[in-house]
Amino acid sequence: MPDTYRWGILAPGKIAHKFATGLQFVPEAKLHAIGSRDIDRARDFADQYQAPVWYGSYQELAEDPDIDVIYIATPHSFHMENTLTCLEQGKAVLCEKPLAINSSQVETMIMASKNHQSFLMEALWSRFLPNIIRVRNLIESGAIGAVSHLEADFGFKAPYDPKSRLFNPNLGGGALLDIGIYPLFFATYLFGTPETIESSAKFADTGVDESCSVKLTFSGGKQANLMFTISEFTAVKARITGDNGEIMLPNRWYQPVNVITNAGNDPQEEVIKFVGNGYNYQVHEVHQCLDKGKIESDHWSHRHSLQLMQLMDEIRRQCGISYAVDR
């Protein structure tokens, strides 16, 4: 195993800046190259984060023999295309969530990972945050008794722009794929595969979903009530209820935050120790997998990504959310 894994970043947009910052907190990671369709943007990004190489195309980035892993930060609608380009060159891939637009695309990406024996993982950073892991450990330890319910939301008011990533259907716009994936992930991470799904949506003028409400039921009668929207600001909190108390994650619960446990009307806030900005934890997971020669993570596997996308496919079917690629 190498002492240092050399990373490339495909598409230097807003989320790529957060990722590049997180990468700096992983000693065995080195940012080697940036790829963009605009070579000036690639050069500026590389200068900012001290990457020695930049390219004016994604193909050139994928073909660089000195890169071990590529982080893909393009809009959702390009994830499959960009991932396949990198996997075909034998590169390990960490692709920003959602992994693709629908489960058919995810299946194609998984097959390519297996065919090329190249690592692939969805960059669902919340999965690897210490606070999220701590919540499940508390539930499994019986800290709040038998768990019955999760309530979680994620909402902000995005300026309406039909051409923007959030509202453009050609870019996979809408609340579900962009932010709904977080509460849906959390529910399935805590409770498993839902037995029933009930969902509804409100649409923007461009045809994408600007808000969704989802109710999931699980074995043993556990329930999750979830809401996500890009049309208004919400509390962005998560609350898990048991017969002996509750666990709460405060504002921006999907990010590095403390955990509050309330059993017997005695709230206790547990201070969680974090390193970096949170994006570094998924990088560490990628490195551990590569050290062991794996093509997927045990903790966020191909199957996990596919099941989560299948859940979103069903929500889209119920709500009537569709994209050209579906047809």
Phi and psi restraints in degrees (value plus and minus 20) as a CYANA .aco file:
   2 PRO   PHI     -93.6   -53.6
   2 PRO   PSI     135.5   175.5
   3 ASP   PHI     -91.8   -51.8
   3 ASP   PSI     -49.8    -9.8
   4 THR   PHI    -154.9  -114.9
   4 THR   PSI     115.0   155.0
   5 TYR   PHI    -118.3   -78.3
   5 TYR   PSI     107.8   147.8
   6 ARG   PHI    -114.9   -74.9
   6 ARG   PSI     102.8   142.8
   7 TRP   PHI    -123.3   -83.3
   7 TRP   PSI     127.3   167.3
   8 GLY   PHI    -137.5   -97.5
   8 GLY   PSI     128.5   168.5
   9 ILE   PHI    -136.2   -96.2
   9 ILE   PSI     104.1   144.1
  10 LEU   PHI    -121.2   -81.2
  10 LEU   PSI      88.2   128.2
  11 ALA   PHI      69.0   109.0
  11 ALA   PSI      82.1   122.1
  12 PRO   PHI    -107.2   -67.2
  12 PRO   PSI      44.1    84.1
  13 GLY   PHI    -116.0   -76.0
  13 GLY   PSI    -183.1  -143.1
  14 LYS   PHI     -79.5   -39.5
  14 LYS   PSI     -68.4   -28.4
  15 ILE   PHI     -87.9   -47.9
  15 ILE   PSI     -49.0    -9.0
  16 ALA   PHI     -85.6   -45.6
  16 ALA   PSI     -52.7   -12.7
  17 HIS   PHI     -83.9   -43.9
  17 HIS   PSI     -61.9   -21.9
  18 LYS   PHI     -84.1   -44.1
  18 LYS   PSI     -61.4   -21.4
  19 PHE   PHI     -85.4   -45.4
  19 PHE   PSI     -65.7   -25.7
  20 ALA   PHI     -80.8   -40.8
  20 ALA   PSI     -55.9   -15.9
  21 THR   PHI     -85.0   -45.0
  21 THR   PSI     -65.2   -25.2
  22 GLY   PHI     -82.4   -42.4
  22 GLY   PSI     -55.7   -15.7
  23 LEU   PHI     -79.5   -39.5
  23 LEU   PSI     -50.0   -10.0
  24 GLN   PHI     -88.1   -48.1
  24 GLN   PSI     -35.3     4.7
  25 PHE   PHI    -114.4   -74.4
  25 PHE   PSI     -12.0    28.0
  26 VAL   PHI    -133.8   -93.8
  26 VAL   PSI      86.1   126.1
  27 PRO   PHI     -77.6   -37.6
  27 PRO   PSI     -53.5   -13.5
  28 GLU   PHI    -109.3   -69.3
  28 GLU   PSI      -9.6    30.4
  29 ALA   PHI    -128.3   -88.3
  29 ALA   PSI     120.3   160.3
  30 LYS   PHI    -154.1  -114.1
  30 LYS   PSI     107.7   147.7
  31 LEU   PHI     -99.9   -59.9
  31 LEU   PSI      93.6   133.6
  32 HIS   PHI    -118.8   -78.8
  32 HIS   PSI     -60.8   -20.8
  33 ALA   PHI    -171.8  -131.8
  33 ALA   PSI     134.7   174.7
  34 ILE   PHI    -142.9  -102.9
  34 ILE   PSI     118.2   158.2
  35 GLY   PHI    -141.5  -101.5
  35 GLY   PSI     111.7   151.7
  36 SER   PHI    -166.7  -126.7
  36 SER   PSI     136.8   176.8
  37 ARG   PHI     -93.7   -53.7
  37 ARG   PSI     -32.7     7.3
  38 ASP   PHI    -136.8   -96.8
  38 ASP   PSI      86.6   126.6
  39 ILE   PHI     -84.0   -44.0
  39 ILE   PSI     -48.5    -8.5
  40 ASP   PHI     -86.0   -46.0
  40 ASP   PSI     -60.5   -20.5
  41 ARG   PHI     -84.3   -44.3
  41 ARG   PSI     -60.5   -20.5
  42 ALA   PHI     -81.9   -41.9
  42 ALA   PSI     -63.3   -23.3
  43 ARG   PHI     -84.8   -44.8
  43 ARG   PSI     -63.7   -23.7
  44 ASP   PHI     -82.8   -42.8
  44 ASP   PSI     -62.3   -22.3
  45 PHE   PHI     -85.9   -45.9
  45 PHE   PSI     -64.1   -24.1
  46 ALA   PHI     -81.1   -41.1
  46 ALA   PSI     -61.2   -21.2
  47 ASP   PHI     -82.4   -42.4
  47 ASP   PSI     -61.7   -21.7
  48 GLN   PHI     -84.0   -44.0
  48 GLN   PSI     -56.7   -16.7
  49 TYR   PHI    -130.6   -90.6
  49 TYR   PSI      -6.0    34.0
  50 GLN   PHI      39.9    79.9
  50 GLN   PSI      18.8    58.8
  51 ALA   PHI    -104.6   -64.6
  51 ALA   PSI     113.7   153.7
  52 PRO   PHI     -97.9   -57.9
  52 PRO   PSI     -34.5     5.5
  53 VAL   PHI    -152.1  -112.1
  53 VAL   PSI     124.7   164.7
  54 TRP   PHI    -164.8  -124.8
  54 TRP   PSI     132.2   172.2
  55 TYR   PHI    -153.2  -113.2
  55 TYR   PSI     133.4   173.4
  56 GLY   PHI    -117.3   -77.3
  56 GLY   PSI      -3.7    36.3
  57 SER   PHI    -174.0  -134.0
  57 SER   PSI     134.5   174.5
  58 TYR   PHI     -92.0   -52.0
  58 TYR   PSI     -54.6   -14.6
  59 GLN   PHI     -81.7   -41.7
  59 GLN   PSI     -62.9   -22.9
  60 GLU   PHI     -82.6   -42.6
  60 GLU   PSI     -59.2   -19.2
  61 LEU   PHI     -81.7   -41.7
  61 LEU   PSI     -67.2   -27.2
  62 ALA   PHI     -82.5   -42.5
  62 ALA   PSI     -49.4    -9.4
  63 GLU   PHI    -107.4   -67.4
  63 GLU   PSI     -26.2    13.8
  64 ASP   PHI     -85.2   -45.2
  64 ASP   PSI      97.0   137.0
  65 PRO   PHI     -90.5   -50.5
  65 PRO   PSI     -33.2     6.8
  66 ASP   PHI    -111.6   -71.6
  66 ASP   PSI     -19.1    20.9
  67 ILE   PHI    -117.4   -77.4
  67 ILE   PSI     113.8   153.8
  68 ASP   PHI    -115.7   -75.7
  68 ASP   PSI     -60.7   -20.7
  69 VAL   PHI    -157.0  -117.0
  69 VAL   PSI     122.9   162.9
  70 ILE   PHI    -142.4  -102.4
  70 ILE   PSI     109.9   149.9
  71 TYR   PHI    -115.9   -75.9
  71 TYR   PSI     105.1   145.1
  72 ILE   PHI    -121.4   -81.4
  72 ILE   PSI     103.2   143.2
  73 ALA   PHI    -146.2  -106.2
  73 ALA   PSI       3.8    43.8
  74 THR   PHI     -97.9   -57.9
  74 THR   PSI     148.7   188.7
  75 PRO   PHI     -78.7   -38.7
  75 PRO   PSI     138.1   178.1
  76 HIS   PHI     -70.5   -30.5
  76 HIS   PSI     -61.2   -21.2
  77 SER   PHI     -86.3   -46.3
  77 SER   PSI     -33.8     6.2
  78 PHE   PHI    -125.0   -85.0
  78 PHE   PSI     -21.5    18.5
  79 HIS   PHI     -79.7   -39.7
  79 HIS   PSI     -66.4   -26.4
  80 MET   PHI     -83.3   -43.3
  80 MET   PSI     -70.1   -30.1
  81 GLU   PHI     -76.7   -36.7
  81 GLU   PSI     -67.6   -27.6
  82 ASN   PHI     -88.7   -48.7
  82 ASN   PSI     -58.6   -18.6
  83 THR   PHI     -84.2   -44.2
  83 THR   PSI     -64.8   -24.8
  84 LEU   PHI     -81.8   -41.8
  84 LEU   PSI     -59.5   -19.5
  85 THR   PHI     -77.9   -37.9
  85 THR   PSI     -62.6   -22.6
  86 CYS   PHI     -95.3   -55.3
  86 CYS   PSI     -62.6   -22.6
  87 LEU   PHI     -82.6   -42.6
  87 LEU   PSI     -57.5   -17.5
  88 GLU   PHI     -83.7   -43.7
  88 GLU   PSI     -43.9    -3.9
  89 GLN   PHI    -113.1   -73.1
  89 GLN   PSI     -10.5    29.5
  90 GLY   PHI      57.0    97.0
  90 GLY   PSI      -4.0    36.0
  91 LYS   PHI    -105.9   -65.9
  91 LYS   PSI     121.6   161.6
  92 ALA   PHI     -90.4   -50.4
  92 ALA   PSI     126.0   166.0
  93 VAL   PHI    -150.4  -110.4
  93 VAL   PSI     110.5   150.5
  94 LEU   PHI    -133.7   -93.7
  94 LEU   PSI      88.7   128.7
  95 CYS   PHI    -125.3   -85.3
  95 CYS   PSI     109.2   149.2
  96 GLU   PHI     -75.5   -35.5
  96 GLU   PSI     127.5   167.5
  97 LYS   PHI     -92.7   -52.7
  97 LYS   PSI     135.0   175.0
  98 PRO   PHI     -88.1   -48.1
  98 PRO   PSI     135.0   175.0
  99 LEU   PHI     -78.1   -38.1
  99 LEU   PSI     -53.5   -13.5
 100 ALA   PHI    -178.8  -138.8
 100 ALA   PSI    -184.4  -144.4
 101 ILE   PHI    -108.3   -68.3
 101 ILE   PSI     -56.1   -16.1
 102 ASN   PHI    -168.3  -128.3
 102 ASN   PSI     153.3   193.3
 103 SER   PHI     -89.1   -49.1
 103 SER   PSI     -47.6    -7.6
 104 SER   PHI     -82.3   -42.3
 104 SER   PSI     -62.6   -22.6
 105 GLN   PHI     -85.7   -45.7
 105 GLN   PSI     -61.6   -21.6
 106 VAL   PHI     -80.2   -40.2
 106 VAL   PSI     -62.8   -22.8
 107 GLU   PHI     -80.9   -40.9
 107 GLU   PSI     -60.0   -20.0
 108 THR   PHI     -83.0   -43.0
 108 THR   PSI     -61.2   -21.2
 109 MET   PHI     -87.7   -47.7
 109 MET   PSI     -61.0   -21.0
 110 ILE   PHI     -83.5   -43.5
 110 ILE   PSI     -62.9   -22.9
 111 MET   PHI     -81.7   -41.7
 111 MET   PSI     -60.1   -20.1
 112 ALA   PHI     -84.6   -44.6
 112 ALA   PSI     -59.5   -19.5
 113 SER   PHI     -79.5   -39.5
 113 SER   PSI     -63.0   -23.0
 114 LYS   PHI     -91.4   -51.4
 114 LYS   PSI     -61.8   -21.8
 115 ASN   PHI     -83.7   -43.7
 115 ASN   PSI     -59.2   -19.2
 116 HIS   PHI    -114.0   -74.0
 116 HIS   PSI     -22.8    17.2
 117 GLN   PHI      30.6    70.6
 117 GLN   PSI      25.3    65.3
 118 SER   PHI    -135.8   -95.8
 118 SER   PSI     118.6   158.6
 119 PHE   PHI     -84.5   -44.5
 119 PHE   PSI     119.8   159.8
 120 LEU   PHI    -162.0  -122.0
 120 LEU   PSI     109.9   149.9
 121 MET   PHI    -165.1  -125.1
 121 MET   PSI     122.2   162.2
 122 GLU   PHI     -95.9   -55.9
 122 GLU   PSI     114.1   154.1
 123 ALA   PHI    -104.6   -64.6
 123 ALA   PSI      48.5    88.5
 124 LEU   PHI    -115.0   -75.0
 124 LEU   PSI      63.2   103.2
 125 TRP   PHI     -79.3   -39.3
 125 TRP   PSI     -50.6   -10.6
 126 SER   PHI     -79.5   -39.5
 126 SER   PSI     -51.3   -11.3
 127 ARG   PHI     -77.0   -37.0
 127 ARG   PSI     -49.9    -9.9
 128 PHE   PHI    -125.6   -85.6
 128 PHE   PSI     -14.4    25.6
 129 LEU   PHI     -95.6   -55.6
 129 LEU   PSI     118.5   158.5
 130 PRO   PHI     -78.7   -38.7
 130 PRO   PSI     -53.9   -13.9
 131 ASN   PHI     -88.9   -48.9
 131 ASN   PSI     -58.9   -18.9
 132 ILE   PHI     -86.4   -46.4
 132 ILE   PSI     -63.8   -23.8
 133 ILE   PHI     -83.4   -43.4
 133 ILE   PSI     -59.6   -19.6
 134 ARG   PHI     -82.3   -42.3
 134 ARG   PSI     -59.4   -19.4
 135 VAL   PHI     -79.6   -39.6
 135 VAL   PSI     -66.6   -26.6
 136 ARG   PHI     -85.8   -45.8
 136 ARG   PSI     -57.0   -17.0
 137 ASN   PHI     -82.5   -42.5
 137 ASN   PSI     -60.1   -20.1
 138 LEU   PHI     -83.2   -43.2
 138 LEU   PSI     -62.7   -22.7
 139 ILE   PHI     -82.9   -42.9
 139 ILE   PSI     -66.0   -26.0
 140 GLU   PHI     -87.0   -47.0
 140 GLU   PSI     -46.0    -6.0
 141 SER   PHI    -101.3   -61.3
 141 SER   PSI     -27.5    12.5
 142 GLY   PHI      61.3   101.3
 142 GLY   PSI       1.2    41.2
 143 ALA   PHI     -79.5   -39.5
 143 ALA   PSI     -51.4   -11.4
 144 ILE   PHI    -141.0  -101.0
 144 ILE   PSI       1.8    41.8
 145 GLY   PHI      56.9    96.9
 145 GLY   PSI    -175.0  -135.0
 146 ALA   PHI     -93.1   -53.1
 146 ALA   PSI     100.5   140.5
 147 VAL   PHI    -101.4   -61.4
 147 VAL   PSI     118.1   158.1
 148 SER   PHI    -144.1  -104.1
 148 SER   PSI     -41.2    -1.2
 149 HIS   PHI    -175.9  -135.9
 149 HIS   PSI     122.6   162.6
 150 LEU   PHI    -144.3  -104.3
 150 LEU   PSI     114.0   154.0
 151 GLU   PHI    -145.5  -105.5
 151 GLU   PSI     104.4   144.4
 152 ALA   PHI    -167.1  -127.1
 152 ALA   PSI     124.8   164.8
 153 ASP   PHI    -157.4  -117.4
 153 ASP   PSI     143.9   183.9
 154 PHE   PHI    -175.6  -135.6
 154 PHE   PSI      90.9   130.9
 155 GLY   PHI    -169.0  -129.0
 155 GLY   PSI     122.2   162.2
 156 PHE   PHI    -170.8  -130.8
 156 PHE   PSI     141.4   181.4
 157 LYS   PHI    -119.1   -79.1
 157 LYS   PSI      89.3   129.3
 158 ALA   PHI    -112.2   -72.2
 158 ALA   PSI     116.8   156.8
 159 PRO   PHI     -79.5   -39.5
 159 PRO   PSI     112.2   152.2
 160 TYR   PHI     -94.3   -54.3
 160 TYR   PSI      99.9   139.9
 161 ASP   PHI    -164.4  -124.4
 161 ASP   PSI      88.6   128.6
 162 PRO   PHI     -76.6   -36.6
 162 PRO   PSI     -43.3    -3.3
 163 LYS   PHI    -112.3   -72.3
 163 LYS   PSI     -29.3    10.7
 164 SER   PHI     -94.3   -54.3
 164 SER   PSI     141.6   181.6
 165 ARG   PHI     -77.5   -37.5
 165 ARG   PSI     -56.3   -16.3
 166 LEU   PHI     -94.3   -54.3
 166 LEU   PSI     -47.7    -7.7
 167 PHE   PHI    -132.8   -92.8
 167 PHE   PSI     -26.5    13.5
 168 ASN   PHI    -110.1   -70.1
 168 ASN   PSI      95.3   135.3
 169 PRO   PHI     -83.7   -43.7
 169 PRO   PSI     -46.8    -6.8
 170 ASN   PHI     -90.4   -50.4
 170 ASN   PSI     -34.8     5.2
 171 LEU   PHI    -126.4   -86.4
 171 LEU   PSI      -8.7    31.3
 172 GLY   PHI      54.3    94.3
 172 GLY   PSI      13.6    53.6
 173 GLY   PHI     -86.3   -46.3
 173 GLY   PSI     149.1   189.1
 174 GLY   PHI     100.8   140.8
 174 GLY   PSI     141.5   181.5
 175 ALA   PHI     -92.3   -52.3
 175 ALA   PSI     -58.3   -18.3
 176 LEU   PHI     -78.7   -38.7
 176 LEU   PSI     -77.8   -37.8
 177 LEU   PHI     -89.2   -49.2
 177 LEU   PSI     -53.2   -13.2
 178 ASP   PHI    -100.4   -60.4
 178 ASP   PSI     -69.1   -29.1
 179 ILE   PHI    -143.9  -103.9
 179 ILE   PSI     -42.1    -2.1
 180 GLY   PHI     -82.3   -42.3
 180 GLY   PSI     -44.7    -4.7
 181 ILE   PHI     -80.0   -40.0
 181 ILE   PSI     -48.5    -8.5
 182 TYR   PHI     -88.3   -48.3
 182 TYR   PSI     -77.5   -37.5
 183 PRO   PHI     -84.0   -44.0
 183 PRO   PSI     -52.6   -12.6
 184 LEU   PHI     -85.4   -45.4
 184 LEU   PSI     -63.3   -23.3
 185 PHE   PHI     -78.1   -38.1
 185 PHE   PSI     -67.3   -27.3
 186 PHE   PHI     -81.3   -41.3
 186 PHE   PSI     -62.2   -22.2
 187 ALA   PHI     -82.5   -42.5
 187 ALA   PSI     -65.7   -25.7
 188 THR   PHI     -93.9   -53.9
 188 THR   PSI     -50.8   -10.8
 189 TYR   PHI     -84.0   -44.0
 189 TYR   PSI     -57.9   -17.9
 190 LEU   PHI    -104.1   -64.1
 190 LEU   PSI     -58.7   -18.7
 191 PHE   PHI    -135.2   -95.2
 191 PHE   PSI     -33.0     7.0
 192 GLY   PHI      77.4   117.4
 192 GLY   PSI    -172.5  -132.5
 193 THR   PHI    -104.6   -64.6
 193 THR   PSI     107.6   147.6
 194 PRO   PHI     -89.2   -49.2
 194 PRO   PSI     128.0   168.0
 195 GLU   PHI    -110.4   -70.4
 195 GLU   PSI     -52.0   -12.0
 196 THR   PHI    -156.2  -116.2
 196 THR   PSI     131.7   171.7
 197 ILE   PHI    -154.6  -114.6
 197 ILE   PSI     106.6   146.6
 198 GLU   PHI    -148.3  -108.3
 198 GLU   PSI     107.3   147.3
 199 SER   PHI    -167.0  -127.0
 199 SER   PSI     135.6   175.6
 200 SER   PHI    -167.4  -127.4
 200 SER   PSI     138.6   178.6
 201 ALA   PHI    -164.0  -124.0
 201 ALA   PSI     135.5   175.5
 202 LYS   PHI    -136.2   -96.2
 202 LYS   PSI     120.7   160.7
 203 PHE   PHI    -132.1   -92.1
 203 PHE   PSI     127.2   167.2
 204 ALA   PHI    -103.1   -63.1
 204 ALA   PSI     149.8   189.8
 205 ASP   PHI     -82.2   -42.2
 205 ASP   PSI     -44.4    -4.4
 206 THR   PHI    -100.0   -60.0
 206 THR   PSI     -27.5    12.5
 207 GLY   PHI      77.3   117.3
 207 GLY   PSI     -24.7    15.3
 208 VAL   PHI    -105.8   -65.8
 208 VAL   PSI     138.5   178.5
 209 ASP   PHI     -97.4   -57.4
 209 ASP   PSI     103.7   143.7
 210 GLU   PHI    -114.5   -74.5
 210 GLU   PSI     -34.6     5.4
 211 SER   PHI    -178.5  -138.5
 211 SER   PSI     129.9   169.9
 212 CYS   PHI    -161.1  -121.1
 212 CYS   PSI     127.0   167.0
 213 SER   PHI    -143.7  -103.7
 213 SER   PSI     113.8   153.8
 214 VAL   PHI    -155.0  -115.0
 214 VAL   PSI     113.9   153.9
 215 LYS   PHI    -137.6   -97.6
 215 LYS   PSI     104.7   144.7
 216 LEU   PHI    -136.9   -96.9
 216 LEU   PSI     119.7   159.7
 217 THR   PHI    -138.8   -98.8
 217 THR   PSI     125.1   165.1
 218 PHE   PHI    -147.1  -107.1
 218 PHE   PSI     153.8   193.8
 219 SER   PHI     -77.8   -37.8
 219 SER   PSI     125.6   165.6
 220 GLY   PHI      58.9    98.9
 220 GLY   PSI     -13.3    26.7
 221 GLY   PHI      64.1   104.1
 221 GLY   PSI     -14.7    25.3
 222 LYS   PHI     -85.0   -45.0
 222 LYS   PSI     126.4   166.4
 223 GLN   PHI    -152.0  -112.0
 223 GLN   PSI     133.5   173.5
 224 ALA   PHI    -153.0  -113.0
 224 ALA   PSI     105.9   145.9
 225 ASN   PHI    -130.5   -90.5
 225 ASN   PSI      97.2   137.2
 226 LEU   PHI    -146.4  -106.4
 226 LEU   PSI     124.3   164.3
 227 MET   PHI    -163.3  -123.3
 227 MET   PSI     118.4   158.4
 228 PHE   PHI    -167.0  -127.0
 228 PHE   PSI     123.1   163.1
 229 THR   PHI    -175.8  -135.8
 229 THR   PSI     129.9   169.9
 230 ILE   PHI    -134.0   -94.0
 230 ILE   PSI      -1.0    39.0
 231 SER   PHI    -135.1   -95.1
 231 SER   PSI     -22.8    17.2
 232 GLU   PHI    -181.5  -141.5
 232 GLU   PSI     135.7   175.7
 233 PHE   PHI    -102.1   -62.1
 233 PHE   PSI     115.1   155.1
 234 THR   PHI    -143.1  -103.1
 234 THR   PSI     159.0   199.0
 235 ALA   PHI     -87.8   -47.8
 235 ALA   PSI     -48.1    -8.1
 236 VAL   PHI      33.1    73.1
 236 VAL   PSI      36.1    76.1
 237 LYS   PHI    -145.1  -105.1
 237 LYS   PSI     139.4   179.4
 238 ALA   PHI    -149.9  -109.9
 238 ALA   PSI     119.9   159.9
 239 ARG   PHI    -160.1  -120.1
 239 ARG   PSI     104.2   144.2
 240 ILE   PHI    -130.8   -90.8
 240 ILE   PSI     106.8   146.8
 241 THR   PHI    -129.1   -89.1
 241 THR   PSI     114.6   154.6
 242 GLY   PHI    -146.3  -106.3
 242 GLY   PSI     156.0   196.0
 243 ASP   PHI     -99.0   -59.0
 243 ASP   PSI     -19.5    20.5
 244 ASN   PHI    -151.5  -111.5
 244 ASN   PSI       2.3    42.3
 245 GLY   PHI     125.3   165.3
 245 GLY   PSI    -180.7  -140.7
 246 GLU   PHI    -171.3  -131.3
 246 GLU   PSI     137.1   177.1
 247 ILE   PHI    -139.9   -99.9
 247 ILE   PSI     113.7   153.7
 248 MET   PHI    -147.0  -107.0
 248 MET   PSI     119.3   159.3
 249 LEU   PHI    -134.8   -94.8
 249 LEU   PSI     101.9   141.9
 250 PRO   PHI     -95.6   -55.6
 250 PRO   PSI    -185.5  -145.5
 251 ASN   PHI     -67.0   -27.0
 251 ASN   PSI     116.3   156.3
 252 ARG   PHI      40.1    80.1
 252 ARG   PSI      31.9    71.9
 253 TRP   PHI     -80.5   -40.5
 253 TRP   PSI     -45.4    -5.4
 254 TYR   PHI     -99.3   -59.3
 254 TYR   PSI     -25.5    14.5
 255 GLN   PHI    -122.7   -82.7
 255 GLN   PSI     158.4   198.4
 256 PRO   PHI     -85.1   -45.1
 256 PRO   PSI      84.3   124.3
 257 VAL   PHI    -157.9  -117.9
 257 VAL   PSI     144.9   184.9
 258 ASN   PHI     -95.0   -55.0
 258 ASN   PSI     147.3   187.3
 259 VAL   PHI    -135.3   -95.3
 259 VAL   PSI     110.4   150.4
 260 ILE   PHI    -130.4   -90.4
 260 ILE   PSI     102.0   142.0
 261 THR   PHI    -132.1   -92.1
 261 THR   PSI     110.1   150.1
 262 ASN   PHI    -145.7  -105.7
 262 ASN   PSI      80.4   120.4
 263 ALA   PHI    -141.1  -101.1
 263 ALA   PSI      97.6   137.6
 264 GLY   PHI      54.4    94.4
 264 GLY   PSI      17.5    57.5
 265 ASN   PHI      35.2    75.2
 265 ASN   PSI      21.4    61.4
 266 ASP   PHI    -156.4  -116.4
 266 ASP   PSI      57.3    97.3
 267 PRO   PHI     -81.8   -41.8
 267 PRO   PSI     111.8   151.8
 268 GLN   PHI    -146.3  -106.3
 268 GLN   PSI     101.9   141.9
 269 GLU   PHI    -114.5   -74.5
 269 GLU   PSI     101.1   141.1
 270 GLU   PHI    -115.9   -75.9
 270 GLU   PSI     101.0   141.0
 271 VAL   PHI    -100.9   -60.9
 271 VAL   PSI      97.6   137.6
 272 ILE   PHI    -112.9   -72.9
 272 ILE   PSI     111.5   151.5
 273 LYS   PHI    -104.0   -64.0
 273 LYS   PSI     102.1   142.1
 274 PHE   PHI    -136.3   -96.3
 274 PHE   PSI     133.0   173.0
 275 VAL   PHI    -137.0   -97.0
 275 VAL   PSI     116.7   156.7
 276 GLY   PHI      47.1    87.1
 276 GLY   PSI    -173.7  -133.7
 277 ASN   PHI    -120.6   -80.6
 277 ASN   PSI     -14.1    25.9
 278 GLY   PHI      82.8   122.8
 278 GLY   PSI     -48.9    -8.9
 279 TYR   PHI     -91.7   -51.7
 279 TYR   PSI     -38.2     1.8
 280 ASN   PHI     -89.9   -49.9
 280 ASN   PSI     -44.5    -4.5
 281 TYR   PHI     -86.6   -46.6
 281 TYR   PSI     -57.7   -17.7
 282 GLN   PHI     -91.0   -51.0
 282 GLN   PSI     -51.3   -11.3
 283 VAL   PHI     -82.8   -42.8
 283 VAL   PSI     -63.7   -23.7
 284 HIS   PHI     -80.6   -40.6
 284 HIS   PSI     -59.7   -19.7
 285 GLU   PHI     -82.9   -42.9
 285 GLU   PSI     -63.5   -23.5
 286 VAL   PHI     -78.2   -38.2
 286 VAL   PSI     -65.7   -25.7
 287 HIS   PHI     -81.7   -41.7
 287 HIS   PSI     -62.1   -22.1
 288 GLN   PHI     -82.2   -42.2
 288 GLN   PSI     -60.2   -20.2
 289 CYS   PHI     -86.1   -46.1
 289 CYS   PSI     -63.5   -23.5
 290 LEU   PHI     -85.8   -45.8
 290 LEU   PSI     -55.9   -15.9
 291 ASP   PHI     -77.9   -37.9
 291 ASP   PSI     -53.1   -13.1
 292 LYS   PHI    -116.0   -76.0
 292 LYS   PSI     -16.1    23.9
 293 GLY   PHI      52.4    92.4
 293 GLY   PSI       4.8    44.8
 294 LYS   PHI    -106.6   -66.6
 294 LYS   PSI     135.0   175.0
 295 ILE   PHI    -126.2   -86.2
 295 ILE   PSI     -18.2    21.8
 296 GLU   PHI    -175.3  -135.3
 296 GLU   PSI     140.9   180.9
 297 SER   PHI    -107.1   -67.1
 297 SER   PSI     121.2   161.2
 298 ASP   PHI     -90.9   -50.9
 298 ASP   PSI     -48.3    -8.3
 299 HIS   PHI    -108.3   -68.3
 299 HIS   PSI     -46.4    -6.4
 300 TRP   PHI    -162.8  -122.8
 300 TRP   PSI      63.8   103.8
 301 SER   PHI    -104.9   -64.9
 301 SER   PSI     154.0   194.0
 302 HIS   PHI     -75.5   -35.5
 302 HIS   PSI     -63.1   -23.1
 303 ARG   PHI     -82.6   -42.6
 303 ARG   PSI     -61.0   -21.0
 304 HIS   PHI     -80.8   -40.8
 304 HIS   PSI     -65.8   -25.8
 305 SER   PHI     -83.6   -43.6
 305 SER   PSI     -61.2   -21.2
 306 LEU   PHI     -85.9   -45.9
 306 LEU   PSI     -63.5   -23.5
 307 GLN   PHI     -84.6   -44.6
 307 GLN   PSI     -58.6   -18.6
 308 LEU   PHI     -86.2   -46.2
 308 LEU   PSI     -60.1   -20.1
 309 MET   PHI     -87.8   -47.8
 309 MET   PSI     -57.0   -17.0
 310 GLN   PHI     -83.3   -43.3
 310 GLN   PSI     -56.5   -16.5
 311 LEU   PHI     -83.9   -43.9
 311 LEU   PSI     -63.9   -23.9
 312 MET   PHI     -88.1   -48.1
 312 MET   PSI     -53.0   -13.0
 313 ASP   PHI     -80.2   -40.2
 313 ASP   PSI     -62.7   -22.7
 314 GLU   PHI     -88.2   -48.2
 314 GLU   PSI     -59.1   -19.1
 315 ILE   PHI     -82.5   -42.5
 315 ILE   PSI     -63.1   -23.1
 316 ARG   PHI     -82.5   -42.5
 316 ARG   PSI     -60.2   -20.2
 317 ARG   PHI     -82.1   -42.1
 317 ARG   PSI     -65.2   -25.2
 318 GLN   PHI     -84.4   -44.4
 318 GLN   PSI     -57.7   -17.7
 319 CYS   PHI    -108.4   -68.4
 319 CYS   PSI     -36.7     3.3
 320 GLY   PHI      61.7   101.7
 320 GLY   PSI       9.9    49.9
 321 ILE   PHI    -109.8   -69.8
 321 ILE   PSI     100.9   140.9
 322 SER   PHI    -159.4  -119.4
 322 SER   PSI     136.6   176.6
 323 TYR   PHI    -149.2  -109.2
 323 TYR   PSI     138.4   178.4
 324 ALA   PHI     -76.5   -36.5
 324 ALA   PSI     -56.4   -16.4
 325 VAL   PHI     -84.2   -44.2
 325 VAL   PSI     -46.0    -6.0
 326 ASP   PHI     -85.0   -45.0
 326 ASP   PSI     -47.6    -7.6
